[in-house]
């Protein structure tokens, strides 16, 4: 069964816990989201309390914040807009402590969380986003990098890169998505991310996971819908303003 998730951009552990409850995983957004590291750690705690896997999305070369978020207890990282295998390999090296990698050891939340249990904590996951024509062309090499667990097509940015902005039915986008899906076979999990409500079946075919929208988008859609329904119930004859 495929996993479903969303992206967290708004601060607050309680909100993160409530929104993460129905999802299998969340991405905490440090690429576009206006979050500092303390706020991001609170979102980790809230999402994990709800039983969701919590990954942090970062610019692909942001190794400093990657280390900080792993020490804060992130279940893994998502690298935005990866365009070549070397970028993924550099990040993979920083996920593991020596001798397997170069990650420094910090006695922070990740090192002390679950300290009374016998099982060792799992190795952090490494996901990469494919959001450019260059990334699509290099997808097979990226998926084959040791330590890369998943490739996620960022449908919005990729559609802009291909000259078909936000056109989910565009043949160019579908061809690129199919190429990434094929590149993942035998190497890494494949999935999609974006505004996926109403997405064509071909865009979701074969995905092991789907990351839909953001917390802001989900909250506002729910609020707008509730307000509209209440107004309609109170005044069913009201006409839409011109």
MIMARMI-324603 format. One record per residue (C-alpha): residue in three letters; x, y, z. Coordinates in pm, 1 decimal, m for minus. Each point is the difference from the previous one (the first is absolute). Last residue first. Example, Ala and Ser with C-alpha at 12.3 -4.5 7.8 and 13.67 -1.06 7.14 Angstrom:
BEGIN
{r->ser | east->1367.0 | north->m106.0 | up->714.0}
{r->ala | east->m137.0 | north->m344.0 | up->66.0}
***
This chain:
BEGIN
{r->unk | east->m2087.4 | north->3985.5 | up->m919.5}
{r->unk | east->m91.8 | north->m102.3 | up->356.8}
{r->unk | east->m123.8 | north->m359.7 | up->17.3}
{r->unk | east->m369.7 | north->m9.4 | up->65.9}
{r->unk | east->m154.1 | north->m70.7 | up->336.6}
{r->unk | east->m299.0 | north->m233.9 | up->m12.8}
{r->unk | east->151.9 | north->m264.0 | up->226.2}
{r->unk | east->60.6 | north->254.4 | up->278.5}
{r->unk | east->102.2 | north->m174.6 | up->322.7}
{r->unk | east->87.5 | north->m332.3 | up->m161.5}
{r->unk | east->190.4 | north->166.8 | up->m284.0}
{r->unk | east->194.8 | north->216.2 | up->244.9}
{r->unk | east->90.6 | north->m308.2 | up->205.8}
{r->unk | east->112.0 | north->m192.9 | up->m308.2}
{r->unk | east->216.8 | north->288.4 | up->m119.1}
{r->unk | east->163.4 | north->42.7 | up->340.9}
{r->unk | east->75.2 | north->m372.1 | up->29.9}
{r->unk | east->145.8 | north->m16.9 | up->m350.2}
{r->unk | east->225.1 | north->301.0 | up->53.5}
{r->unk | east->123.2 | north->m140.2 | up->332.6}
{r->unk | east->72.7 | north->m345.3 | up->m142.9}
{r->unk | east->175.2 | north->144.3 | up->m306.7}
{r->unk | east->194.3 | north->238.1 | up->225.0}
{r->unk | east->123.6 | north->m280.5 | up->228.2}
{r->unk | east->96.7 | north->m228.2 | up->m288.8}
{r->unk | east->186.8 | north->270.1 | up->m193.4}
{r->unk | east->183.9 | north->125.2 | up->307.1}
{r->unk | east->89.9 | north->m357.9 | up->101.8}
{r->unk | east->148.6 | north->m57.8 | up->m341.9}
{r->unk | east->m101.2 | north->m179.2 | up->m318.9}
{r->unk | east->10.8 | north->m375.2 | up->m49.3}
{r->unk | east->301.5 | north->m226.7 | up->42.2}
{r->unk | east->m61.9 | north->m331.1 | up->m177.4}
{r->unk | east->181.5 | north->m325.1 | up->77.1}
{r->unk | east->86.1 | north->m329.7 | up->m167.0}
{r->unk | east->m103.4 | north->147.8 | up->m333.9}
{r->unk | east->m65.8 | north->m243.2 | up->m284.6}
{r->unk | east->m263.3 | north->214.5 | up->m166.8}
{r->unk | east->m51.6 | north->339.4 | up->165.7}
{r->unk | east->50.1 | north->223.4 | up->m304.9}
{r->unk | east->m176.6 | north->m248.3 | up->m227.1}
{r->unk | east->m304.4 | north->13.5 | up->229.3}
{r->unk | east->m42.5 | north->371.8 | up->m76.2}
{r->unk | east->32.4 | north->223.0 | up->309.0}
{r->unk | east->m334.4 | north->113.3 | up->138.5}
{r->unk | east->146.0 | north->69.2 | up->341.2}
{r->unk | east->374.3 | north->m26.7 | up->m55.4}
{r->unk | east->131.0 | north->346.9 | up->73.2}
{r->unk | east->362.6 | north->m109.0 | up->5.4}
{r->unk | east->217.9 | north->m299.9 | up->76.5}
{r->unk | east->51.8 | north->m327.6 | up->m182.9}
{r->unk | east->153.4 | north->m335.4 | up->85.8}
{r->unk | east->263.4 | north->m259.1 | up->m84.6}
{r->unk | east->187.2 | north->m230.2 | up->234.1}
{r->unk | east->363.1 | north->m59.4 | up->m86.6}
{r->unk | east->223.4 | north->m239.0 | up->m193.6}
{r->unk | east->m166.3 | north->m293.3 | up->m176.0}
{r->unk | east->m235.8 | north->222.2 | up->m196.9}
{r->unk | east->69.2 | north->366.0 | up->80.7}
{r->unk | east->99.4 | north->99.5 | up->m353.7}
{r->unk | east->m333.8 | north->m121.4 | up->m137.9}
{r->unk | east->m193.3 | north->231.4 | up->234.4}
{r->unk | east->232.0 | north->286.7 | up->m92.2}
{r->unk | east->m62.2 | north->m54.5 | up->m371.4}
{r->unk | east->m375.6 | north->m33.6 | up->53.4}
{r->unk | east->m6.9 | north->333.8 | up->184.1}
{r->unk | east->188.8 | north->166.2 | up->m286.2}
{r->unk | east->m241.2 | north->m141.2 | up->m259.6}
{r->unk | east->m301.2 | north->107.3 | up->206.4}
{r->unk | east->135.9 | north->353.3 | up->33.3}
{r->unk | east->60.6 | north->35.9 | up->m373.5}
{r->unk | east->m340.6 | north->m151.5 | up->m78.9}
{r->unk | east->m168.1 | north->280.8 | up->199.7}
{r->unk | east->m295.9 | north->m119.3 | up->208.6}
{r->unk | east->132.7 | north->144.2 | up->326.3}
{r->unk | east->42.4 | north->343.5 | up->m153.2}
{r->unk | east->145.4 | north->195.9 | up->292.9}
{r->unk | east->243.5 | north->184.7 | up->m227.0}
{r->unk | east->63.5 | north->m182.0 | up->m329.9}
{r->unk | east->343.9 | north->132.7 | up->m96.6}
{r->unk | east->191.4 | north->m305.6 | up->118.3}
{r->unk | east->158.3 | north->183.3 | up->293.0}
{r->unk | east->m342.4 | north->133.4 | up->101.8}
{r->unk | east->m143.8 | north->m352.5 | up->0.8}
{r->unk | east->299.0 | north->m122.2 | up->198.8}
{r->unk | east->m59.1 | north->266.8 | up->263.9}
{r->unk | east->m362.6 | north->m108.2 | up->45.3}
{r->unk | east->42.5 | north->m377.8 | up->m31.9}
{r->unk | east->280.3 | north->m40.8 | up->252.1}
{r->unk | east->87.9 | north->m358.0 | up->m92.7}
{r->unk | east->108.6 | north->m191.1 | up->308.6}
{r->unk | east->295.8 | north->m236.6 | up->m13.2}
{r->unk | east->48.2 | north->m237.6 | up->291.3}
{r->unk | east->254.3 | north->m180.7 | up->217.9}
{r->unk | east->331.4 | north->148.9 | up->m108.7}
{r->unk | east->267.2 | north->m162.7 | up->215.8}
{r->unk | east->208.5 | north->m140.5 | up->m280.7}
{r->unk | east->m53.2 | north->213.5 | up->m313.1}
{r->unk | east->m196.2 | north->m204.7 | up->m257.3}
{r->unk | east->m305.2 | north->226.9 | up->10.7}
{r->unk | east->219.1 | north->298.5 | up->m91.1}
{r->unk | east->153.4 | north->m178.3 | up->m300.3}
{r->unk | east->m343.9 | north->m102.9 | up->m126.2}
{r->unk | east->m143.3 | north->346.7 | up->57.8}
{r->unk | east->272.7 | north->189.7 | up->m187.4}
{r->unk | east->m215.3 | north->99.6 | up->m298.1}
{r->unk | east->m295.4 | north->76.3 | up->229.7}
{r->unk | east->221.9 | north->211.4 | up->224.7}
{r->unk | east->126.7 | north->199.9 | up->m295.4}
{r->unk | east->m358.0 | north->60.1 | up->m116.2}
{r->unk | east->m73.0 | north->140.3 | up->343.7}
{r->unk | east->m191.6 | north->m77.9 | up->320.1}
{r->unk | east->117.8 | north->m342.2 | up->112.7}
{r->unk | east->m18.4 | north->m8.7 | up->377.8}
{r->unk | east->235.2 | north->m213.8 | up->205.5}
{r->unk | east->m69.6 | north->m224.8 | up->296.7}
{r->unk | east->255.2 | north->m112.0 | up->257.2}
{r->unk | east->m131.5 | north->m192.9 | up->299.6}
{r->unk | east->179.1 | north->14.7 | up->334.5}
{r->unk | east->133.0 | north->m336.3 | up->123.4}
{r->unk | east->m244.2 | north->m156.5 | up->243.7}
{r->unk | east->45.7 | north->47.5 | up->374.9}
{r->unk | east->149.7 | north->m303.5 | up->174.3}
{r->unk | east->m246.7 | north->m232.1 | up->169.5}
{r->unk | east->42.1 | north->m70.3 | up->372.0}
{r->unk | east->m209.5 | north->288.5 | up->124.2}
{r->unk | east->98.9 | north->228.1 | up->287.3}
{r->unk | east->173.0 | north->254.4 | up->m227.2}
{r->unk | east->m311.7 | north->55.3 | up->m214.0}
{r->unk | east->104.0 | north->360.8 | up->m62.7}
{r->unk | east->351.2 | north->64.3 | up->132.7}
{r->unk | east->206.7 | north->6.8 | up->m318.7}
{r->unk | east->m270.9 | north->157.6 | up->m214.9}
{r->unk | east->m69.2 | north->269.2 | up->261.1}
{r->unk | east->362.6 | north->113.8 | up->21.0}
{r->unk | east->330.2 | north->m171.4 | up->77.7}
{r->unk | east->167.3 | north->112.7 | up->m323.1}
{r->unk | east->221.1 | north->m232.8 | up->m203.7}
{r->unk | east->134.0 | north->150.7 | up->m319.4}
{r->unk | east->m118.5 | north->m138.3 | up->m332.4}
{r->unk | east->290.8 | north->m100.7 | up->m224.0}
{r->unk | east->m113.8 | north->m334.1 | up->m134.9}
{r->unk | east->26.5 | north->m377.2 | up->41.5}
{r->unk | east->299.6 | north->12.7 | up->238.9}
{r->unk | east->m123.0 | north->236.9 | up->130.6}
{r->unk | east->m359.7 | north->115.5 | up->63.2}
{r->unk | east->m248.7 | north->m17.7 | up->m285.5}
{r->unk | east->m228.4 | north->266.4 | up->m144.1}
{r->unk | east->281.8 | north->221.9 | up->m123.9}
{r->unk | east->121.9 | north->m252.8 | up->m255.4}
{r->unk | east->m351.4 | north->m24.7 | up->m141.7}
{r->unk | east->m1.4 | north->377.8 | up->m53.6}
{r->unk | east->316.7 | north->m8.0 | up->m207.8}
{r->unk | east->m134.4 | north->m297.3 | up->m198.6}
{r->unk | east->m323.3 | north->184.5 | up->m83.1}
{r->unk | east->188.8 | north->301.5 | up->m131.8}
{r->unk | east->236.6 | north->m223.6 | up->m198.7}
{r->unk | east->m294.6 | north->m182.0 | up->m161.5}
{r->unk | east->m122.9 | north->307.1 | up->m182.5}
{r->unk | east->m291.3 | north->244.9 | up->m13.2}
{r->unk | east->m148.9 | north->m11.5 | up->350.1}
{r->unk | east->m278.1 | north->257.5 | up->32.7}
{r->unk | east->m79.8 | north->m21.8 | up->372.2}
{r->unk | east->171.8 | north->m253.1 | up->223.3}
{r->unk | east->m238.4 | north->m182.0 | up->233.7}
{r->unk | east->145.9 | north->m93.9 | up->337.8}
{r->unk | east->m53.1 | north->m280.7 | up->246.1}
{r->unk | east->m184.1 | north->m113.0 | up->310.9}
{r->unk | east->75.4 | north->338.0 | up->153.1}
{r->unk | east->114.3 | north->m22.8 | up->362.2}
{r->unk | east->158.6 | north->335.7 | up->81.1}
{r->unk | east->341.9 | north->m147.7 | up->m84.0}
{r->unk | east->m131.4 | north->m70.1 | up->m350.4}
{r->unk | east->m131.5 | north->354.8 | up->m15.8}
{r->unk | east->335.3 | north->151.4 | up->99.1}
{r->unk | east->193.2 | north->m215.9 | up->m246.5}
{r->unk | east->m227.3 | north->99.3 | up->m288.4}
{r->unk | east->18.9 | north->362.3 | up->112.3}
{r->unk | east->374.4 | north->m2.2 | up->m59.5}
{r->unk | east->m17.6 | north->m207.2 | up->m319.4}
{r->unk | east->m215.5 | north->246.7 | up->m190.9}
{r->unk | east->116.7 | north->m112.4 | up->m345.2}
{r->unk | east->m327.0 | north->m159.3 | up->m114.7}
{r->unk | east->m221.4 | north->278.1 | up->130.6}
{r->unk | east->m192.9 | north->m151.0 | up->289.3}
{r->unk | east->m308.4 | north->m211.5 | up->65.1}
{r->unk | east->m19.9 | north->m154.0 | up->348.0}
{r->unk | east->m150.2 | north->m345.5 | up->46.5}
{r->unk | east->m255.7 | north->m104.4 | up->259.1}
{r->unk | east->m150.9 | north->m350.9 | up->m2.6}
{r->unk | east->m344.9 | north->25.8 | up->149.4}
{r->unk | east->m109.0 | north->m153.3 | up->328.9}
{r->unk | east->m185.3 | north->306.7 | up->128.3}
{r->unk | east->276.0 | north->61.6 | up->256.4}
{r->unk | east->241.7 | north->m11.7 | up->m292.9}
{r->unk | east->m181.9 | north->290.3 | up->m163.3}
{r->unk | east->0.4 | north->210.3 | up->315.3}
{r->unk | east->364.4 | north->m66.0 | up->89.0}
{r->unk | east->120.7 | north->66.5 | up->m353.0}
{r->unk | east->m208.3 | north->317.6 | up->m14.8}
{r->unk | east->163.1 | north->121.4 | up->321.8}
{r->unk | east->342.0 | north->m73.9 | up->m152.5}
{r->unk | east->m90.3 | north->216.2 | up->m301.8}
{r->unk | east->m97.1 | north->288.0 | up->227.8}
{r->unk | east->338.1 | north->m22.1 | up->173.2}
{r->unk | east->183.1 | north->m19.8 | up->m333.0}
{r->unk | east->m163.8 | north->312.6 | up->m142.5}
{r->unk | east->m306.6 | north->m15.0 | up->m219.3}
{r->unk | east->m118.0 | north->226.4 | up->m283.7}
{r->unk | east->m77.5 | north->m294.7 | up->m229.8}
{r->unk | east->144.4 | north->2.6 | up->m353.4}
{r->unk | east->300.5 | north->m232.8 | up->40.4}
{r->unk | east->m28.1 | north->m79.6 | up->369.6}
{r->unk | east->m323.7 | north->m189.3 | up->m51.7}
{r->unk | east->m86.6 | north->m276.3 | up->242.4}
{r->unk | east->m101.4 | north->m293.3 | up->m217.5}
{r->unk | east->m268.7 | north->m222.7 | up->145.3}
{r->unk | east->m64.2 | north->m372.0 | up->15.0}
{r->unk | east->m271.6 | north->m263.8 | up->32.7}
{r->unk | east->m282.3 | north->251.5 | up->16.2}
{r->unk | east->m325.9 | north->6.5 | up->197.1}
{r->unk | east->160.6 | north->136.9 | up->321.1}
{r->unk | east->251.8 | north->235.7 | up->m163.3}
{r->unk | east->m240.2 | north->295.5 | up->6.1}
{r->unk | east->m82.0 | north->m28.4 | up->368.3}
{r->unk | east->358.9 | north->m65.4 | up->109.2}
{r->unk | east->135.4 | north->286.3 | up->m211.0}
{r->unk | east->m258.5 | north->237.6 | up->143.6}
{r->unk | east->102.2 | north->m99.0 | up->352.4}
{r->unk | east->372.5 | north->31.0 | up->m75.5}
{r->unk | east->m34.1 | north->352.9 | up->m132.7}
{r->unk | east->150.4 | north->180.9 | up->m297.6}
{r->unk | east->m149.8 | north->8.2 | up->m351.7}
{r->unk | east->175.5 | north->m157.7 | up->m299.7}
{r->unk | east->m83.4 | north->m370.1 | up->25.1}
{r->unk | east->m17.1 | north->m194.6 | up->m327.8}
{r->unk | east->m241.4 | north->m288.0 | up->m59.4}
{r->unk | east->m4.4 | north->m376.9 | up->6.4}
{r->unk | east->m129.8 | north->m320.5 | up->m151.7}
{r->unk | east->160.7 | north->m343.4 | up->m1.5}
{r->unk | east->m74.4 | north->m254.9 | up->m271.1}
{r->unk | east->m130.2 | north->m344.9 | up->89.5}
***
